[in-house]
Amino acid sequence: MTDATLTTPLAADTTQPTRRKPRRTPGMVENTPWLNIATHAILIMGLLFLLGPMYLVFAASTQTVQEVNAIPPNLGISDQFWVNMHEAWFTRDFQTKFINSFIVAMGVVVGKIVIACITAFGIVFFDHRLRMPIFWCVFITLMLPLEVRIVPTYAVAANALSPFQTLLNWTGITWLLDTIASVEVNLEWNMLNSYTGLILPLIATATGTFLYRQFFLTIPDELVEAAKMDGAGPLRFLKDILVPLSATNMAALATIMFVSGWNQFLWPLLIITDPSYEVVAVELRSLVPNVNTTGGGIPKWNVAMAASLLVMVPPILVVVAMQRWFVRGLISTDK
């Protein structure tokens, strides 16, 4: 299939001496009623800290403009929930924004999974001297979030072919073509105000590469040798063996990346000026009232809170639906 040959995972990771687990003595774990009560009290306090803001958002979304701006604050539940939801959905064209956010989130999920899987596959199963330097270069990018590299990323999105144009200019190829054939070479690919610009700069993931690498290192050497004896090339080994085995890893990574792609705010805010490509996080910002020109100058926090609930629904559904796969993909003992 290709001249490249598969190798077993890194030898350094497979020849580590096994350490015996320390024996647990009865005194190592305290099991007293008072300790259990204190532990549960801490857990309940943490739960209240998490659910408290959620309740305030829900309560505000059920109130009228006067109720939500009352002093002292009104913490009760009113009967304007569906009225506020209707206003938040239809006055800001949230249907289009939800579709855009879903396209961006799914594009980020697919792109990150494919890139991470192929990168980790090349690092673990191919024997070349640069595989560990490449891995560490990828891993170091965890320290460089999008906010740090926002300016060069924007420059690339404005013209993705600018480096190639610069290379042609330096080598004199553009001058030669212009002199001999009167052909002016001007390479340009503008990704602003497009789904490509929203998705492509976000698909590189050091986290996904690390997760896949750690899983691939647990693949038995016998499985790799059996695949080679059966005549399976690298791509077939990846498609027929590794991808099905890494289904739980894929689900865990997909859950994380969907939530991350759905909540993207800074990058869409920077590159999108066409309202038809706006996403829900940016649209939600426009609903947060600064100076409201309607309702007698009273901010419509009730509509903003209703929109916040709408924006939270898709990632919550994804996390709930993928919870079992997510946990298995991160802490499964057979990895």
SEZANU-128126 format. One line per 2 residues: their letters; for each residue x, y, z of N, C-alpha, C. Coordinates in steps of 0.05 Angstrom, whole numbers, plus 5000, padded with zeros to 4 digits. Layout:
BEGIN
a = X/Y/Z/X/Y/Z/X/Y/Z; ...;
END
This chain:
BEGIN
mt = 5017/4976/5000/5000/5000/5000/5017/5025/5000; 5039/5025/5015/5058/5046/5015/5085/5035/5025;
da = 5106/5049/5018/5132/5039/5026/5138/5042/5056; 5122/5059/5069/5125/5062/5098/5118/5037/5112;
tl = 5132/5031/5133/5127/5007/5149/5119/5014/5177; 5103/4998/5188/5094/5002/5216/5115/4992/5235;
tt = 5117/5005/5257/5134/4996/5278/5118/4994/5303; 5128/4980/5322/5114/4978/5348/5116/5004/5362;
pl = 5099/5009/5381/5100/5034/5397/5127/5037/5410; 5132/5062/5419/5159/5069/5429/5169/5048/5449;
aa = 5194/5040/5444/5205/5019/5461/5208/5027/5490; 5214/5053/5493/5218/5063/5520/5193/5061/5537;
dt = 5170/5061/5523/5145/5060/5538/5136/5032/5543; 5147/5012/5528/5138/4985/5531/5157/4968/5548;
tq = 5180/4979/5555/5199/4964/5570/5202/4974/5599; 5183/4991/5607/5184/5001/5634/5178/4979/5654;
pt = 5194/4977/5675/5189/4956/5695/5162/4961/5709; 5148/4940/5713/5122/4942/5726/5126/4946/5756;
rr = 5111/4964/5767/5113/4969/5796/5089/4955/5810; 5095/4943/5832/5074/4930/5847/5059/4951/5863;
kp = 5032/4947/5862/5016/4966/5877/5019/4962/5907; 5021/4984/5922/5024/4980/5951/4999/4968/5963;
rr = 5003/4951/5982/4981/4938/5995/4966/4958/6013; 4940/4957/6012/4924/4976/6028/4920/4965/6056;
tp = 4927/4981/6075/4923/4973/6103/4897/4984/6113; 4885/4972/6133/4859/4982/6143/4859/5011/6152;
gm = 4883/5021/6161/4884/5048/6172/4888/5069/6151; 4891/5062/6125/4897/5081/6105/4872/5098/6097;
ve = 4849/5086/6099/4824/5100/6092/4806/5102/6116; 4800/5127/6124/4783/5131/6147/4754/5128/6138;
nt = 4738/5114/6154/4710/5110/6148/4694/5115/6173; 4691/5140/6180/4677/5148/6204/4652/5164/6196;
pw = 4631/5164/6211/4607/5179/6205/4612/5209/6202; 4628/5220/6220/4633/5249/6219/4648/5257/6194;
ln = 4666/5240/6185/4681/5246/6160/4662/5245/6136; 4644/5225/6136/4625/5223/6115/4606/5247/6114;
ia = 4598/5256/6137/4580/5280/6139/4595/5305/6128; 4620/5308/6136/4635/5331/6127/4640/5330/6097;
th = 4645/5306/6087/4650/5304/6058/4625/5310/6042; 4602/5300/6051/4577/5305/6037/4569/5335/6039;
ai = 4575/5347/6062/4570/5376/6065/4586/5392/6045; 4611/5385/6041/4628/5400/6022/4617/5396/5994;
li = 4609/5371/5987/4598/5366/5961/4572/5381/5956; 4555/5383/5976/4530/5397/5974/4535/5427/5970;
mg = 4554/5438/5985/4561/5466/5982/4571/5472/5954; 4588/5454/5944/4598/5458/5916/4575/5457/5896;
ll = 4556/5438/5900/4533/5436/5882/4517/5462/5883; 4513/5473/5907/4498/5498/5909/4512/5521/5895;
fl = 4538/5522/5897/4553/5543/5883/4550/5540/5853; 4548/5516/5843/4545/5511/5815/4516/5517/5805;
lg = 4496/5508/5821/4469/5511/5812/4457/5539/5819; 4469/5553/5838/4459/5579/5845/4457/5599/5821;
pm = 4479/5603/5806/4477/5621/5783/4457/5611/5762; 4455/5584/5759/4436/5573/5739/4408/5580/5747;
yl = 4402/5578/5773/4375/5585/5782/4369/5615/5778; 4389/5632/5783/4385/5661/5779/4379/5667/5749;
vf = 4393/5653/5731/4389/5657/5703/4361/5648/5695; 4353/5625/5705/4326/5614/5699/4304/5632/5710;
aa = 4308/5641/5735/4288/5658/5748/4285/5685/5733; 4307/5696/5724/4306/5721/5709/4293/5718/5682;
st = 4296/5694/5670/4284/5690/5644/4254/5686/5645; 4243/5683/5669/4214/5679/5672/4200/5705/5681;
qt = 4215/5727/5684/4203/5751/5695/4199/5773/5674; 4184/5793/5681/4180/5816/5663/4204/5835/5666;
vq = 4204/5856/5649/4226/5875/5651/4226/5889/5678; 4202/5896/5688/4201/5910/5714/4210/5892/5737;
ev = 4202/5866/5735/4210/5848/5757/4240/5842/5757; 4252/5839/5734/4280/5832/5733/4298/5855/5741;
na = 4288/5879/5739/4303/5903/5747/4295/5914/5774; 4278/5900/5788/4269/5909/5814/4291/5910/5835;
ip = 4289/5928/5853/4308/5930/5875/4292/5930/5901; 4297/5911/5919/4317/5889/5918/4309/5869/5897;
pn = 4329/5852/5889/4324/5833/5867/4302/5814/5874; 4287/5807/5853/4265/5788/5855/4275/5760/5848;
lg = 4276/5742/5867/4287/5715/5862/4265/5694/5856; 4240/5703/5854/4219/5684/5849/4215/5677/5819;
is = 4199/5657/5815/4193/5647/5788/4167/5661/5778; 4168/5672/5754/4144/5685/5743/4133/5669/5720;
dq = 4116/5681/5704/4102/5666/5683/4108/5676/5655; 4131/5690/5651/4138/5702/5625/4160/5686/5611;
fw = 4164/5661/5618/4186/5646/5607/4183/5643/5577; 4161/5633/5567/4158/5629/5538/4156/5655/5523;
vn = 4146/5676/5535/4145/5702/5522/4174/5712/5517; 4191/5710/5537/4219/5718/5535/4234/5700/5515;
mh = 4229/5674/5516/4241/5656/5497/4234/5663/5468; 4209/5669/5463/4200/5676/5437/4213/5702/5427;
ea = 4215/5722/5445/4228/5747/5437/4257/5743/5432; 4271/5727/5448/4299/5723/5444/4305/5707/5418;
wf = 4287/5689/5411/4292/5672/5388/4287/5687/5362; 4265/5702/5361/4256/5713/5335/4266/5742/5331;
tr = 4272/5757/5352/4281/5784/5347/4310/5785/5338; 4326/5765/5344/4354/5764/5337/4362/5743/5316;
df = 4342/5731/5303/4347/5711/5283/4366/5689/5294; 4358/5678/5317/4375/5657/5329/4375/5631/5314;
qt = 4355/5627/5297/4355/5602/5281/4380/5601/5263; 4386/5623/5249/4409/5623/5232/4435/5621/5248;
kf = 4436/5634/5270/4460/5634/5287/4464/5606/5298; 4443/5591/5306/4446/5564/5315/4457/5546/5294;
in = 4447/5549/5269/4457/5533/5247/4487/5538/5243; 4495/5564/5243/4523/5571/5240/4540/5559/5262;
sf = 4531/5561/5286/4547/5550/5309/4549/5520/5307; 4527/5506/5298/4528/5477/5295/4548/5469/5273;
iv = 4548/5484/5251/4567/5478/5230/4596/5481/5239; 4601/5503/5254/4628/5508/5264/4636/5487/5284;
am = 4618/5480/5303/4625/5461/5323/4630/5433/5311; 4614/5425/5292/4618/5398/5280/4643/5399/5262;
gv = 4648/5421/5249/4673/5423/5233/4698/5421/5250; 4697/5434/5273/4719/5433/5292/4723/5405/5303;
vv = 4700/5392/5309/4702/5364/5320/4715/5346/5300; 4704/5346/5275/4715/5327/5255/4744/5334/5249;
gk = 4750/5359/5245/4778/5367/5239/4797/5360/5261; 4791/5365/5285/4809/5359/5308/4813/5329/5311;
iv = 4792/5313/5308/4795/5284/5311/4812/5273/5289; 4808/5281/5264/4823/5270/5242/4853/5278/5245;
ia = 4858/5304/5250/4885/5314/5252/4899/5300/5276; 4886/5298/5299/4898/5286/5322/4904/5257/5318;
ci = 4886/5243/5306/4890/5214/5301/4913/5209/5282; 4914/5223/5260/4936/5219/5241/4963/5227/5252;
ta = 4963/5249/5267/4989/5259/5279/4999/5238/5299; 4982/5229/5317/4991/5210/5337/4998/5184/5324;
fg = 4985/5175/5303/4992/5151/5289/5020/5153/5277; 5026/5175/5265/5053/5179/5254/5075/5180/5275;
iv = 5068/5191/5298/5088/5194/5319/5094/5167/5332; 5074/5150/5336/5077/5126/5352/5086/5102/5334;
ff = 5075/5099/5311/5078/5074/5295/5099/5077/5273; 5111/5099/5269/5131/5102/5248/5158/5108/5261;
dh = 5178/5093/5253/5205/5095/5265/5221/5116/5250; 5223/5140/5261/5240/5160/5250/5251/5178/5272;
rl = 5273/5190/5268/5287/5204/5290/5272/5229/5300; 5256/5240/5283/5243/5265/5290/5216/5262/5303;
rm = 5208/5237/5309/5181/5234/5319/5177/5246/5347; 5197/5243/5365/5195/5255/5391/5198/5286/5391;
pi = 5217/5297/5375/5217/5326/5373/5192/5337/5361; 5180/5323/5342/5154/5332/5331/5133/5331/5352;
fw = 5132/5310/5368/5112/5308/5389/5115/5331/5409; 5139/5337/5417/5143/5358/5437/5137/5385/5425;
cv = 5142/5389/5400/5134/5414/5387/5104/5418/5387; 5090/5396/5381/5061/5396/5382/5051/5401/5410;
fi = 5063/5387/5429/5054/5389/5457/5059/5417/5469; 5081/5430/5461/5087/5457/5471/5066/5477/5462;
tl = 5052/5471/5440/5031/5490/5431/5008/5492/5450; 5006/5474/5470/4986/5477/5491/4990/5503/5506;
ml = 5014/5514/5507/5019/5539/5520/5012/5563/5503; 5004/5559/5478/4998/5581/5460/4969/5580/5452;
pl = 4951/5589/5468/4923/5589/5460/4918/5609/5437; 4894/5608/5426/4887/5625/5404/4890/5655/5410;
ev = 4884/5662/5435/4886/5691/5442/4915/5701/5439; 4935/5684/5444/4963/5693/5443/4971/5697/5414;
ri = 4962/5679/5396/4970/5680/5368/4948/5692/5350; 4932/5710/5361/4909/5720/5347/4917/5737/5323;
vp = 4938/5753/5326/4946/5771/5304/4957/5756/5280; 4977/5738/5284/4986/5723/5260/4965/5704/5248;
ty = 4947/5694/5265/4926/5677/5255/4907/5693/5238; 4901/5717/5246/4884/5735/5230/4897/5742/5204;
av = 4923/5747/5204/4938/5753/5179/4936/5729/5160; 4939/5705/5170/4937/5681/5153/4909/5678/5142;
aa = 4889/5683/5159/4861/5680/5150/4854/5702/5129; 4866/5725/5131/4861/5746/5112/4872/5738/5084;
na = 4894/5724/5084/4906/5714/5059/4923/5689/5065; 4911/5666/5062/4924/5641/5070/4947/5635/5051;
ls = 4948/5646/5027/4969/5641/5008/4991/5662/5009; 4990/5680/5028/5011/5700/5030/5039/5689/5033;
pf = 5044/5668/5049/5071/5657/5051/5082/5647/5024; 5064/5634/5008/5072/5625/4982/5078/5648/4963;
qt = 5063/5669/4965/5068/5693/4949/5095/5705/4956; 5101/5706/4982/5127/5717/4991/5150/5699/4981;
ll = 5146/5673/4982/5167/5655/4972/5172/5658/4942; 5151/5662/4927/5154/5666/4898/5168/5693/4893;
nw = 5162/5713/4909/5175/5739/4905/5205/5737/4912; 5212/5723/4934/5240/5721/4942/5256/5705/4921;
tg = 5245/5684/4910/5260/5668/4891/5260/5680/4863; 5246/5702/4858/5246/5715/4833/5228/5703/4812;
it = 5211/5683/4820/5194/5670/4800/5173/5689/4790; 5162/5706/4807/5141/5725/4798/5153/5745/4778;
wl = 5177/5754/4784/5190/5773/4765/5196/5759/4738; 5205/5733/4739/5211/5719/4715/5186/5714/4698;
ld = 5164/5706/4710/5139/5702/4696/5128/5728/4684; 5131/5750/4699/5122/5775/4690/5138/5785/4667;
ti = 5165/5780/4667/5183/5789/4646/5180/5773/4621; 5179/5746/4624/5179/5729/4600/5151/5726/4588;
as = 5131/5719/4605/5104/5713/4595/5084/5735/4601; 5092/5757/4614/5074/5778/4621/5050/5768/4638;
ve = 5057/5749/4656/5038/5737/4674/5043/5748/4702; 5024/5761/4713/5026/5771/4740/5015/5751/4760;
vn = 5032/5741/4778/5024/5721/4798/5016/5736/4823; 4991/5733/4831/4981/5745/4856/4964/5725/4870;
le = 4976/5710/4887/4962/5689/4902/4947/5701/4925; 4921/5694/4928/4905/5704/4949/4882/5685/4956;
wn = 4879/5680/4982/4857/5663/4991/4846/5676/5017; 4825/5691/5015/4813/5705/5037/4793/5687/5051;
ml = 4798/5681/5077/4780/5663/5092/4762/5679/5111; 4763/5705/5110/4746/5721/5128/4717/5718/5118;
ns = 4699/5720/5137/4670/5718/5131/4664/5692/5116; 4673/5670/5127/4668/5644/5115/4669/5622/5136;
yt = 4656/5599/5130/4658/5577/5149/4687/5566/5150; 4701/5567/5127/4729/5557/5127/4746/5573/5146;
gl = 4742/5600/5146/4757/5616/5165/4750/5612/5194; 4725/5605/5199/4717/5599/5226/4727/5572/5236;
il = 4731/5553/5219/4737/5526/5227/4767/5519/5225; 4779/5526/5202/4806/5516/5196/4827/5525/5216;
pl = 4828/5550/5226/4848/5557/5246/4844/5543/5273; 4822/5530/5278/4816/5519/5304/4820/5489/5305;
ia = 4826/5475/5283/4826/5446/5283/4852/5434/5293; 4874/5449/5295/4898/5438/5306/4895/5435/5336;
ta = 4901/5411/5347/4897/5406/5375/4919/5389/5387; 4934/5401/5405/4954/5386/5420/4942/5367/5440;
tg = 4919/5375/5451/4905/5358/5471/4897/5331/5458; 4884/5333/5435/4876/5309/5421/4899/5291/5413;
tf = 4921/5303/5403/4944/5288/5396/4956/5273/5420; 4956/5286/5443/4967/5274/5467/4949/5250/5476;
ly = 4922/5254/5475/4904/5232/5483/4907/5208/5465; 4908/5213/5438/4911/5191/5420/4938/5178/5423;
rq = 4959/5193/5427/4985/5181/5430/4986/5162/5455; 4975/5172/5477/4974/5155/5501/4959/5129/5496;
ff = 4937/5131/5481/4922/5106/5475/4937/5088/5456; 4949/5099/5435/4964/5082/5416/4988/5068/5429;
lt = 4999/5080/5450/5022/5067/5463/5013/5042/5478; 4987/5039/5483/4977/5015/5497/4970/4992/5478;
ip = 4972/4997/5451/4966/4976/5432/4988/4954/5434; 4980/4929/5437/5000/4907/5440/5017/4904/5415;
de = 5042/4898/5420/5060/4893/5397/5051/4870/5380; 5038/4850/5393/5029/4827/5378/5007/4835/5357;
lv = 4991/4854/5364/4971/4864/5345/4983/4877/5321; 5004/4892/5325/5018/4905/5303/5031/4884/5285;
ea = 5044/4865/5298/5058/4844/5282/5038/4827/5267; 5015/4821/5279/4994/4805/5265/4983/4820/5241;
ak = 4980/4846/5243/4970/4862/5221/4991/4862/5198; 5016/4864/5205/5038/4863/5184/5039/4836/5171;
md = 5035/4815/5186/5035/4788/5174/5011/4784/5156; 4989/4796/5162/4965/4794/5145/4966/4812/5120;
ga = 4988/4827/5117/4991/4844/5094/4978/4871/5096; 4970/4879/5120/4957/4905/5123/4977/4927/5122;
gp = 4973/4947/5105/4990/4970/5103/4983/4990/5125; 4997/5012/5127/4992/5031/5148/4964/5042/5148;
lr = 4954/5050/5125/4927/5062/5124/4906/5041/5131; 4909/5017/5122/4890/4996/5129/4891/4990/5159;
fl = 4915/4989/5170/4917/4984/5199/4904/5007/5215; 4907/5031/5205/4894/5054/5219/4864/5052/5217;
kd = 4854/5047/5193/4825/5048/5188/4810/5024/5200; 4821/5000/5197/4807/4976/5205/4812/4967/5234;
il = 4834/4976/5246/4841/4967/5273/4842/4989/5293; 4858/5010/5288/4861/5031/5307/4836/5048/5311;
vp = 4823/5056/5289/4800/5073/5292/4777/5059/5308; 4770/5034/5302/4750/5021/5319/4758/5018/5348;
ls = 4784/5013/5353/4792/5010/5381/4792/5036/5396; 4795/5058/5382/4796/5084/5395/4769/5098/5395;
at = 4747/5083/5393/4720/5096/5392/4715/5112/5417; 4722/5101/5441/4717/5116/5465/4734/5141/5467;
nm = 4759/5140/5458/4775/5164/5457/4763/5185/5439; 4753/5175/5416/4741/5193/5397/4717/5207/5409;
aa = 4701/5192/5423/4677/5203/5436/4684/5224/5457; 4704/5218/5473/4712/5237/5494/4723/5263/5482;
la = 4740/5260/5461/4751/5283/5448/4729/5299/5434; 4710/5285/5421/4688/5299/5407/4671/5315/5426;
ti = 4666/5304/5450/4650/5319/5470/4664/5345/5478; 4690/5343/5484/4705/5367/5492/4706/5387/5470;
mf = 4711/5378/5446/4715/5397/5424/4689/5409/5414; 4667/5394/5417/4641/5406/5409/4634/5429/5427;
vs = 4638/5425/5453/4632/5447/5472/4651/5471/5467; 4676/5465/5461/4695/5486/5455/4688/5501/5430;
gw = 4681/5486/5408/4673/5499/5383/4647/5515/5386; 4628/5504/5401/4603/5518/5405/4606/5545/5419;
nq = 4624/5546/5438/4628/5569/5455/4648/5589/5444; 4658/5585/5420/4678/5603/5408/4666/5631/5407;
fl = 4681/5651/5417/4672/5678/5417/4692/5698/5404; 4717/5697/5414/4736/5717/5405/4742/5715/5375;
wp = 4747/5690/5365/4755/5687/5337/4731/5694/5318; 4707/5685/5323/4685/5694/5305/4680/5724/5307;
ll = 4683/5736/5331/4680/5765/5334/4700/5780/5318; 4724/5769/5314/4745/5783/5300/4742/5781/5270;
ii = 4735/5758/5259/4737/5754/5230/4710/5756/5216; 4688/5757/5231/4661/5758/5219/4650/5786/5221;
td = 4644/5797/5197/4629/5822/5196/4603/5819/5181; 4599/5796/5168/4574/5790/5154/4555/5777/5173;
ps = 4531/5789/5178/4513/5777/5198/4504/5749/5191; 4505/5741/5166/4497/5714/5158/4516/5692/5168;
ye = 4540/5699/5178/4559/5680/5188/4563/5682/5218; 4547/5699/5232/4551/5702/5260/4542/5677/5275;
vv = 4554/5673/5299/4549/5650/5316/4534/5659/5341; 4524/5640/5356/4507/5646/5379/4521/5661/5401;
av = 4547/5655/5405/4562/5668/5427/4565/5698/5421; 4570/5705/5396/4572/5733/5389/4545/5747/5390;
el = 4524/5733/5381/4497/5744/5382/4488/5748/5410; 4495/5730/5428/4488/5732/5456/4500/5758/5468;
rs = 4524/5764/5460/4537/5789/5470/4520/5813/5462; 4508/5813/5438/4492/5836/5430/4466/5839/5445;
lv = 4458/5817/5458/4433/5818/5474/4438/5828/5502; 4463/5827/5511/4469/5837/5538/4466/5868/5538;
pn = 4447/5879/5553/4440/5907/5549/4460/5925/5562; 4469/5945/5547/4484/5967/5558/4466/5991/5562;
vn = 4457/6002/5540/4437/6023/5541/4414/6015/5522; 4391/6008/5534/4369/5998/5518/4351/6022/5510;
tt = 4345/6023/5485/4329/6045/5474/4299/6039/5476; 4291/6015/5485/4263/6009/5487/4256/6004/5516;
gg = 4230/6002/5521/4221/5996/5548/4226/6018/5568; 4226/6043/5558/4231/6065/5576/4259/6067/5587;
gi = 4278/6056/5572/4306/6057/5580/4313/6036/5601; 4296/6016/5606/4301/5995/5625/4314/5971/5610;
pk = 4337/5962/5619/4350/5939/5605/4333/5914/5606; 4333/5900/5584/4317/5875/5582/4335/5851/5589;
wn = 4341/5850/5615/4357/5827/5624/4342/5801/5622; 4316/5802/5624/4300/5778/5622/4303/5764/5595;
va = 4304/5780/5573/4308/5769/5546/4336/5758/5544; 4356/5773/5555/4384/5764/5553/4387/5737/5568;
ma = 4375/5734/5591/4377/5709/5606/4363/5686/5592; 4340/5692/5579/4327/5672/5563/4344/5662/5540;
as = 4358/5681/5527/4376/5674/5505/4400/5658/5516; 4409/5664/5540/4431/5648/5552/4423/5619/5556;
ll = 4398/5615/5564/4388/5587/5567/4387/5573/5540; 4378/5587/5520/4378/5575/5493/4405/5567/5484;
vm = 4425/5583/5489/4452/5578/5480/4464/5554/5495; 4456/5550/5520/4467/5528/5536/4455/5501/5530;
vp = 4432/5500/5516/4418/5475/5512/4435/5455/5495; 4445/5462/5471/4460/5442/5455/4484/5430/5469;
pi = 4502/5445/5481/4525/5432/5494/4516/5415/5518; 4496/5423/5532/4486/5406/5554/4475/5380/5544;
lv = 4460/5380/5522/4450/5356/5510/4472/5338/5501; 4493/5349/5489/4515/5333/5479/4530/5320/5502;
vv = 4535/5335/5523/4549/5324/5547/4533/5302/5560; 4507/5306/5563/4490/5286/5575/4489/5261/5558;
am = 4486/5264/5531/4484/5241/5514/4510/5226/5512; 4533/5240/5514/4559/5227/5511/4573/5222/5538;
qr = 4559/5224/5560/4572/5223/5586/4585/5196/5590; 4572/5175/5585/4584/5148/5590/4608/5144/5573;
wf = 4606/5151/5547/4629/5148/5529/4652/5167/5537; 4645/5191/5546/4665/5210/5555/4681/5200/5578;
vr = 4667/5189/5598/4681/5178/5622/4698/5154/5614; 4688/5136/5598/4703/5113/5590/4728/5120/5573;
gl = 4725/5142/5557/4747/5150/5541/4770/5162/5556; 4764/5173/5580/4785/5186/5596/4796/5168/5618;
is = 4780/5151/5630/4790/5136/5654/4787/5106/5651; 4782/5097/5627/4778/5068/5623/4803/5053/5632;
td = 4800/5032/5648/4823/5017/5659/4836/4999/5639; 4823/4994/5615/4836/4976/5596/4854/4991/5577;
k = 4859/5017/5582/4876/5032/5564/4905/5031/5573;
END
